[in-house]
Amino acid sequence: MLTLLPAVVVVVAACSNGPDAPPVGESALVCTDAFCLSYPQAWAVVDKGAEHVALAHPDAPDTLLASVGMVNLEALVVAAGELWPQQPDAVVRIFWSQIDGGEADVGEVRPQLDGSVRSVGVFRGGRLWFGLYPIDASHGVGVEVRAPNRSWETHAAVFMDGLRVLARS
């Protein structure tokens, strides 16, 4: 048991540093050609394109980050050296296997009734929430929220619940 203690201390430390989350408050809306996203109003859009949005929180703009964008599921799987096709939950696990050189730890992968998959875990910089919203067999929208600790879960839920994928042309 003593040999596991240092690893547990590292994981706990990675999940507890940084500011605690303030209340979520009001939501704001941003739209691209591909999706619309409701997000906590305190977050700021720092980059926006036709198929992506990046946001940061002013309490820690280098570590409180969110990004939403189009994902080529097949390319992600093949780049990881895996065989295509894969189910969305397997794609999410493959995504996690690529974070921090494979050092990230996905704690939970939850397929949703609408076909999306939500996951949460830890990485070197803290806590990560990732949602994958498939559009078709090989394309989807990914929502990623990075924060220093689990107190930001309510903020991550606003991002995950606030995504509306627009019809593809």
Beta strands, then each sheet from edge to edge (+ up, - down):
strand 1: 27-31
strand 2: 35-40
strand 3: 44-48
strand 4: 52-56
strand 5: 65-72
strand 6: 105-111
strand 7: 117-123
strand 8: 126-136
strand 9: 139-147
strand 10: 163-165
sheet 1: 1+ 2- 10+
sheet 2: 3+ 4- 5+ 9- 8+ 7- 6+
end
